[in-house]
Amino acid sequence: MKIAIFLLFTLSCAGCATAHWNTETKVEESAFLTLHAVDGLQTANICHTPHRFEAESTWALGREPRAGRTAAYFALIALGHIAITNLMIEHHAPEWIIRTWELGGIAWDVRDVAHNAEIGITP
């Protein structure tokens, strides 16, 4: 439930911040946030059955992540990503930097989601 609330909050914040973003950046940020949410839901499943899975690799969450801490962690990462993207756009960062930032975030989350799925963690 906490993850669902976080998703609604994050997406509503993203909508407010993206009014002046171009379509490409909006699509990339949406892809990142979607993958990030899937990773968060997968990690939330570790909270319910920590004995079934190997240790979580994120130092901030620890070996047996708690649901509240997991929701806060994923919310902060999502909001931070939106904020940094927004700052880059407002300060007229070159497009290649914004594209690298967005695609790097997407690639990172694809890797995490794929790894989680490989070891049996589902959203």
N, C-alpha and C positions, 0 to 999 in steps of 0.2 A: 504494500500500500504506500509506503514511504517513497518507493521508487516511482510509482505512478504520479504522486504529488510533485515530486521533483521534476518529472518529465513535463507536466503541464506548466509548472513555474518556469522552467528553462525555455520551453518553446514560446511562452508568452513574452519573456524577456527578449528572446531572439527577435521576435516580431517587432518589438519597439525599437530595437537597436538597428535593424536592417533597412529602414526606410530609404536610406541613401546608398545602399549597396547595389552593385550591378547584379544581374541575373546569375552570372557564373559563380560569383562569391556566395550568393544566397543558396544555390544548389549545392555547392561544396560544403557550406556550413551545415546545411540540412543533412547531408550524407554523414558528415562527422558526428553530429548530434544523434542521429539514428543509430549509428554503430556504437557510439559511446553509451547510449541507453541500453543496447543489447548487452554490451560488456558489463554494465552496471547490474542488469537483471541476472546475468550469469553469476556475477560475484555475489549477488544477494542469495542465490541458491546455495552458495558455499556456507553462508550464515546458518542455513537451516540444517545442513548435513556436513559439518566441517570434517568429520572423521572419514568421509568418503573420498576426499580429494587431497592432492598434495598441497603443501603450504602455499598460500597466496604470496606472490612475489613482490607485491607492493609494500614497501616498508611502512608506509603510513597506515595501512590496514592491519598489518601483523599476520600471524599464522592462522588465526581463527577470527576472521572479521565479524564484527557485530553489525546488525542491520542499520542502526542509527548512524554509526560511523561510516558505513559503506555509502549510505544515501548522501551524507554530508560531503564525503570525499568526491563522489561523482558529480554532485551539484556544483561544488567549487571548481572542479576541472572544467565542466561545461560552461559555467559563467565566466571563468577566466579566459577560455578560448574565445568566447563571444567578445569579451572586452578587448582582448589583444587584437583581434581581427578589426574591431571597430576603431581602435587607436591607429592601426596601420592605415586604414582608409581615410580617416580624418586628417592624418598627417601626410597624406599623399605618397605613401610608400610605393615603390615601383611594383607593377603588376607581377613581375616574376617572383618577388619576395612574398606577396600575398598568396600566389599560386603554390609556392613551395611550402608555406605555412599550412595552407589548407590540405594539400595533398599529402604532406608529411603526417598530419594528424589523422587523416583517413587511413593511410597505410599502417600507422601504428595500431589503430583500433581494429583494422582487418586482421592484423597479426594476432592481437589479443583474443578476438572473438573466435578465430579459427583454432587457436591453441586450446581455448576453453572447450570448444566443441569436440576437438580431437580427444580430450581426456574425459569427455562425457558430461561436461557442465552445460546444461541447457538454460535458456532464459525463462 
